[in-house]
Amino acid sequence: MNAQLQPTGSAYFIAKETEKPETHTLSVLVDNEPGVLARVIGLFSGRGYNIESLTVSETEHEKHLSRITIVTRGTPHVLEQIKHQLERIVPVHRVVDLTVTAQELGTGGALERELALVKVSGTGDARVEALRLADAFRAKVIDANTEHFIFELTGKVSKIEQFIAIMKPLGLVEVCRTGVAAMNRGPQGM
């Protein structure tokens, strides 16, 4: 019996077999009005695309514009489809693939940062070690008592992931992350 993969309804099955999935960061400028985020997210869920990180905030108050930063993964073909489909949504003003733009500019990648709040509970040596490691990662203590610390850490996703992994054996209790905020280097805007 020949065991073949059957399509699951996901767009990833229509990609060319020779293309390898890549992670890209998209920046989407939209009107700040009810339902816009739901339409953007609906595009992803309705077509089987996954969102690895999502941040949204109003960035131009006078114009009532918000910036949505989406980190997603797919083949170049699928990523191009996502971008074109986002551009067709009515309140979307601009879609920029920051990953592609950084490659074209030769800047070595978009600047990407994330904020995390990390709660670690412990006493004795584990508590001392958690504080020492937090200092090495330049994490700031924003709340503490004799039983726990809450650290604030800002940096690349890989730095956040590494800090969380190191804190697990030292009494990691809880993590809250903002998602990626990103923009390209250089004098030009989005």
C-alpha positions in Angstrom: 0.0 0.0 0.0 1.4 3.4 -1.0 1.2 5.9 1.9 1.0 9.4 0.5 0.3 12.7 2.3 -3.2 13.9 1.6 -4.0 17.6 1.6 -5.3 18.8 4.9 -6.9 22.1 3.7 -3.8 24.0 4.5 -2.1 26.2 1.9 1.2 24.6 2.7 0.3 21.6 0.5 0.0 23.8 -2.6 3.6 25.0 -2.4 6.2 23.7 -4.7 8.0 20.7 -3.2 11.4 22.2 -3.8 10.7 25.3 -1.8 11.7 25.3 1.9 9.6 27.1 4.5 11.0 30.4 5.8 10.0 32.7 8.6 9.1 36.3 7.6 8.0 39.4 9.4 5.2 41.4 7.8 4.2 44.9 8.7 0.7 45.9 7.8 -0.6 49.5 8.0 -4.4 49.6 8.5 -7.2 51.9 9.5 -7.8 51.7 13.3 -11.4 50.7 13.2 -13.5 47.8 14.6 -13.3 44.5 12.7 -10.0 45.2 10.8 -7.9 42.9 13.0 -10.5 40.2 12.7 -10.5 40.4 8.9 -6.7 40.2 8.8 -6.6 37.2 11.2 -9.5 35.6 9.3 -7.4 35.7 6.2 -4.8 33.6 7.9 -7.1 31.1 9.6 -9.4 30.7 6.6 -6.5 29.6 4.4 -4.6 27.5 6.9 -1.8 29.9 7.5 -0.2 30.0 10.9 0.7 33.2 12.9 3.8 32.7 15.1 3.7 36.3 16.6 1.2 39.1 16.4 1.4 42.7 17.7 -1.0 45.6 17.0 -1.1 49.2 18.1 -2.2 52.6 16.9 0.9 54.3 15.6 -0.5 57.4 13.9 -3.1 58.9 16.2 -4.1 61.8 13.9 -4.7 59.6 10.9 -6.2 56.7 13.1 -3.8 54.2 11.6 -2.6 51.0 13.3 0.4 48.9 12.6 0.0 45.1 12.7 3.3 43.1 12.9 2.9 39.5 11.9 5.5 36.8 12.0 4.5 33.8 9.9 6.2 30.8 8.3 5.8 29.4 4.7 7.4 28.8 1.4 8.3 31.9 -0.7 5.2 31.2 -2.9 2.9 31.0 0.1 4.4 34.1 1.7 3.9 36.0 -1.6 0.2 34.8 -1.6 -0.3 36.0 1.9 1.1 39.5 1.1 -1.1 39.9 -2.0 -4.2 38.7 -0.1 -3.5 41.1 2.7 -3.2 44.0 0.2 -6.7 43.3 -1.1 -8.4 43.8 2.3 -10.1 47.2 2.1 -8.8 49.0 5.2 -5.2 47.9 4.5 -3.1 50.8 3.4 0.3 49.0 3.0 1.9 45.6 3.4 5.7 45.3 3.7 7.6 42.1 4.0 10.3 43.3 6.3 12.4 40.2 5.8 12.5 40.7 2.0 13.0 44.4 2.2 16.0 44.0 4.6 17.5 41.4 2.1 17.0 43.8 -0.8 18.6 46.7 1.2 21.5 44.4 2.3 21.0 45.5 5.9 21.2 42.1 7.5 17.6 41.8 8.6 14.9 43.8 10.2 15.3 45.0 13.8 13.1 42.8 15.8 12.4 43.0 19.6 10.1 41.4 22.0 9.3 42.2 25.7 8.7 39.4 28.2 7.6 39.3 31.8 9.0 36.2 33.5 8.0 35.0 37.0 10.5 32.8 38.9 9.8 31.4 42.3 12.5 30.0 44.5 14.6 30.2 47.6 18.3 29.7 48.5 20.8 28.9 45.8 18.2 28.7 43.0 17.0 32.2 43.9 20.6 33.6 43.9 21.4 31.8 40.6 18.2 33.2 39.0 19.1 36.7 40.0 22.7 36.3 38.7 21.6 34.9 35.4 18.9 37.7 35.0 21.7 40.2 35.5 23.8 38.5 32.8 20.8 38.8 30.4 20.2 42.4 31.5 16.7 41.5 32.8 15.3 44.1 35.1 13.6 43.0 38.4 10.2 44.8 38.4 8.6 42.9 41.3 10.1 40.8 44.1 9.4 39.4 47.5 11.1 36.6 49.6 9.4 33.9 47.4 9.6 35.2 43.8 10.9 37.6 41.2 9.2 39.0 38.2 11.8 39.9 35.5 11.3 42.3 32.5 13.4 41.3 29.6 13.6 42.9 26.1 15.5 41.5 23.2 15.5 39.3 20.2 13.2 36.3 20.2 16.2 33.9 20.6 17.4 35.8 23.7 13.9 35.6 25.3 13.7 31.8 24.4 17.1 31.2 25.9 16.3 33.1 29.2 13.1 31.1 29.6 14.9 27.8 29.1 17.5 28.7 31.6 14.9 29.8 34.2 12.9 26.5 33.9 15.0 24.5 36.3 15.3 27.5 38.7 11.6 27.8 39.4 9.9 29.3 36.3 6.2 29.9 37.1 4.8 32.0 34.4 5.7 33.9 31.2 3.9 36.7 29.4 5.3 37.9 26.0 4.3 40.8 23.8 5.1 39.4 20.4 7.6 40.8 18.0 7.8 44.5 17.2 9.9 45.2 14.1 11.1 47.7 11.5 13.8 47.9 8.9 17.0 49.8 9.3 17.8 53.0 7.4 16.2 56.4 6.9 13.1 55.4 4.9 9.8 54.5 6.5 7.5 51.7 5.9 
